[in-house]
Amino acid sequence: MSPKRLIGFPEVMAKTGLRHTAIYERMRSGEFPPSVKIGACARWLEADVDAWIDRQIAHRAHRGKV
């Protein structure tokens, strides 16, 4: 089992191509993993962000097979 890793906004944005506003909008609608508050900072579980990316890729692949 690999260690759990929390990542901050810069890395989440680099991985997803989304900006702050888009991330928070998707979190509010339930389309993006929720953040973990560490003090005043928001962090995300890297595995959750990677799984979200994988779902986006799978959804795109599925749409292409219509």
Secondary structure, 3 states (H helix, E strand, C coil): CCCCCEECHHHHHHHHCCCHHHHHHHHHHCCCCCCEEECCEEEEEHHHHHHHHHHHHHHHHHHCCC
